[in-house]
Amino acid sequence: MRLSSWHVVVPWAVLVGMTTSLEADSVAQATVDNEDGAPALSRWRLVARAECRTATVHAGDGCWAVADRCKISNNDLIKYNPRPNLCRTLAADEKVCCSPGTLPSSLGPGKPDGTCETRRVERGDGCGSLASKCGISPRDFMAVNTKANLCSGLAIGQHVCCTRGELPDLRPKPAADGSCATHTTNAGDSCSFIASTYSLTVKEIEKLNGNTWGWNGCKLLWVGVKLCVPGTKRPAKGVILAELNPCPLNVCCNIWGQCGTTDDFCVVSKSETGAPGTSAPGKNGCEAIIKGSPPAKKIKIAYFEAWNHNRKCLTMDVDQIDTDEYTHVHFAFAELTRDLHVDVSRVKEQFDLFKAMTGVNKIISLGGWDFSASPATFDIFRHAVQPANRETITRNVVAFVNEHHLDGVDFDWEYPGAPDIPDIPAGTPKDGINYFKLLSTIKSSLPSSKSVSFAAPASYWYLKAFPVALMAKSLDYVVYMTYDLHGQWDYGNKWSSPGCPTGNCLRSHVNQTETKDALAMITKAGVPSNKVVVGVASYGRSFKMAEAGCTGPLCRFTGNSRVSNAAKGRCTDTGGYISNAEIAEIIESGKVNKQWIEAGSNMLVYNDTEWVAYMADDIKAARSQFYDMYHFAGTADWAVDLQEFRNGDGADPGEDRIDADYWSPCRDSYSTLEELEKRKDSMPPHCVEQYLVDVQIAILEAALKKYKDLMSHGYDDKFKVYQRYAKAQVPAQIDAFMASERVDKYFTCKETRNVTCCSSCTFITCQEDCVRAEDCRGGRATLDIKCPQILHEVDMLDSSHIPNATFSLHDPEGFWRDLGHEYGVEESWVTFGRRHMRISNGCQFAGDAINKCIDEQDNWWYNYPNADQDKIKIYNPRDVIGKSYDKTAELLSRFKTVRDWNDY
C-alpha cells in the first residue's frame, strides 16, 4: 500500500514540519516493512526528526558485536541502519544508529575560499563507503555532493566533497606558451579515469584531443600517448606533423614517428578519430608499387663474374653467354686505381673475350662489394667522387669506354654514406650527392648512345643516402639488388628480420613480399619503374639449422654475424653462399630431406640441417612476368656463371649417371619413425621395408624394457601418490568449470533474499541494490539471477556481494559430457549439495547460537556439484598394460624373425 493512499498525509506535515524527500521515502519504507499491516505512522512520528543514539564501529566488528555494544538485537541494528549488506560493509570508526532516528550531522566546515575538503574515489567505492571514509553520514554526504546520478556514475579517481563547500576547480591549467597540460597514458587508464582525475568529462577529453598525434579515441586508448587535459596545441591545428620533417627517399612515417617501407609504416588506415599518427585497430601505418609508363625496350642483364676462373670448378668464359637470351652483359668487375684510372689487369683474359663479343650491349661494371668495403680499397670511391677529382675520373672513364668500344659503364659502390660497414670508417652525408654529380657528369660527357647506370641496394638503411630521384632523371637505368635481403650477417641484428629479435631466423634472401616492399620503396622515392632493372639470383643463401626438422621462418640458424656454419659448396667454397649449379647437383644426389616453395622462393633442406633459399628458373620467370605488369625495365641476373656446370668446368653432362645405391646394402640404422620420415626421400627404396621392421623392433623393445623398469622400481607406491594427488584435484576442477562462462549453458540460478523496492528506498546507497520492477513487492522473495562465477571461497573482509544461489541443472547430458571432456571428471564422482562461500563477521559473539548464526549469516550455494571423494576412482595403467604384456612380447619375437630372414 502506497503512503499516498493514507488520509493522514497532511496532518503528518503539520506534526513534523516540512519533510525532505528523503524523509518521505522513510515513511514509505515504514508502510512497506510493517508486517502486521497496522498503520506504522504512530511508531515513527516521535522520532522522524530526532537524532539516533549511536555507536562507533571498531576494527574487526561485525553486526553481532555492534548490536551487543548497542544492547539491541541484530535485527534491530539492521532495521535502524537500513543499507544493503550492512554487516559486510561496516567500516572502522563509522557511526551507526542504535535506536530509531537519523545520524547526527557530521559535516565539518569548508575551506576559506568556499571550496570543500575532497577525497578521491578508489576501486570498489560506493557512496556508502565514501561517506564512511569521509567520516560523515550518508545523508550528509549526499547533502554536499549534489551531482545527479552520483552514486551510479562514480569513477575511479573522481573527487568528492567531505565537508561543506563547493568542489574546487581541479582542471590543469595550460602552459605559459599556450600549449596544453598533458597526461601520458598508463596501463589500465581509461578516458573516464583520466577525466575524473582532472575533473573533466569524457566528451571534453575527446574534444580537446581531436587533432592530437596518436589519439585513437577512447575506444582504443594506447599506453604512452600524451593527451591534452586541457589547453591548446602546437603546431597550429591542421598541420600534418609527418610533413614537417619528411623521411628520406619519401618513405612512410608510421604512427610512432619512425621511417620505413613495410605495411607497418605505410598502409594508411585512419582510426575513428582521424587524428594524425593514428590507424585502425590492427594497423600501424607502404603504399603499393607505383607503376610507370612501359619501358621503350625490355632489358635483360647477365652479370658475369670475371674472376670465376679462380674457383676449382664451375668456371665459364664470358663469350659462352647466350646473347640471344640477354640484351646486356655486365662485366664484373673492373677496379679504379688510386690515380683514378680503370684497371682490368686482374681479369684481362676474360676482358679481351668480352670486348670482342657481338650481338649484346657490353657494359663494364666498376667496383663491387669487395672493392667498396675492403680496408685496402674502400677509400678509392670516396676519393673519386670528391668535386676536386670529378674531372679526372670522368675523363679516364669516358676514355676507357670509347677506347674499347663498350656500350656503357655501370657503377657498383657499396655504399655511399654507409655508417656501419665492418672494419672501415663510416661514410659522410655528402657521399650520395657527390656520387650523383660524378655519374651525371660522366653521362653528359659520353656519347648519347652509351649508357651510365648504377647498382642500388634494396635496403632502406643503405639506399637512403642515394639521391635516387635525381640519379634516375640523369642516368639510363638502376640495377636494383633485390637479393641478399637476408644472410648470415643478420645474426644478432634485431631489426633485420621482423618477428625475430635475435636476427638468426631462417629467412629467404629473395623473399617475394620483402622484394615487393623494396620495389614500393624505390618507386615511391621518385624512380620511375621503367628505369628499374630488378635483380634475380642464380645462387642461394644457406644456413646451418640450429635444430633438425625446424625449417620455418621462426626457426634459428647457428654461427655468428661473420661466421657461417653452413656447408660449403664444392666449387663456391663459401659457407652461406652456394650456386644454383651446386644446388641442382645436391638435389640429384638424393641427399635432400625436404623441398618446397614459400614466399615466392625455392627452399630445400639437405643432410638434415643444411637450409637453402634460392630461385629456380621457373621462379625467375614468374618474377619477370610480375615485374612486366608494373612496367619495370627488366631483370638483372647475378650471376650467369653460377647457373650450371659446363664442359670442362668440373662436370661432364654427356656421361650417363650411374646410381651407386642400386641394390646397395642397407647399412643405416633407425630407431624411430621420425628419423625415417626425415630421410625417406634420400634412402634407397629397397631398404625402406627393412628399416621399418628395425624401427618396430626398437619401439617394442624399448616399451617392454620401460614397463619392466617401472614395475621393478616402486611403481605401486608412486601410483598411490599420484592417485591421492589426482583425487585432490577433482574439487578444484569442478569449481573451475563452474566459475567459467560454461556454467550458463547448463544451469539456471535463483536467490531467496530480502527485497527492497527502489520506490521505497530510505537511504541513498539503497539505490545500488534495489529492485526497479513496477510490480516489485518488498520483503522476502525468490529471484532469478545470473549464476555466479566465483572460483574460490571469498575472504570474510571482502565486501563484494555473494548471492545465496540455488543451482538448477537443465542440461545434464551436455554438462557431464563437457565436464568429462575438459577435466576427465565422471558423473559418478559428483554429488549435489551445499557449498560454503564466505564467513560473515560477527558470529563470534553469538554464543550457543553460533551454528544458527553461521547458517543464517554466512553465504552458501545450494544444489551445487561437489566432488565425492569416496566415489572417485583413478584408473591404474598397470591393469590394462599388464594384461597385454605377453602378447606384445610374442609380437616382438615375430618381428625379429622377419628381420633375420630378410636377406634370404
ABEGO torsion letter per residue (X at the ends): XBAAABAAAAAAAAAAEBBBAAAAAAAAAAAAABAAGBBAAAAAAAAAABBBBBBBBBBGBBAAAAAAAAGBBAAAAAAABBBBGAAAABBBGBBBBABBEBBBBABBBBBAAGBBBBBBBBBGBBAAAAAAAAGBBAAAAAAABABBGAAAABBBGBBBBABBEBBBBABBBBBAAGBBBBBBBBBGBBAAAAAAAAGBBAAAAAAAAAABBGBAEAABBBBGBBBBOBEBBOBBBGBBAAAABBBBGGBBBBAAGBBBABAAAABBBBBAAGBBGBBBBGBAXXBBBBBBBBBABBBBBBBBBAAAAABABGBBBAAABBAAABABBBBOBBBBBAAGBBBAAAAAAAAAAAAABBGBBBBBBBEEAAAAABAAAAAAAAAAABAAAAAAAAAAAAAAAAAAGBAEBBBBBOBBGBAABBGBBBBBAAAAAAAAAAAAAAAAABBAABBBBBBBBABAAAAAABBAAAAAAABABBBBBBBGABBAAABGBAAABBGBAAGBBBBBAABAAAAAAAAAAAAAAGBBAAABBBBBBABBBBBBBABBGBABAABBBBEBAABBABBBBAAAGBBGBBBAAAAAAAAAAGABABBBBBGGBBBBBBGGABBBBBBBAAAAAAAAAAAAAAGBAEBBBOBAAAABBBBGAGBBAABBBBBAABGBBBABBBABAAAAAAAAAABBAAAAAAAAAAAAAAAAAAAAAAAAAAAABGAAAAAAAAAAAAAAAAAAAAAAAAABAAAAAABBBBBBBBBBBAAABABAAAAAABBABAABBBEBBBBBBBBBBBABBBBAABABBBBBBBBBBABAAAAAAAAAAAAGBBAAABBBBBBBABBBBGAAAAEAAAAAAAAAABBBBBGBBBBBAAABBBBBAAAAAAAAAAAAAAAAAAAAAAAAAAAX
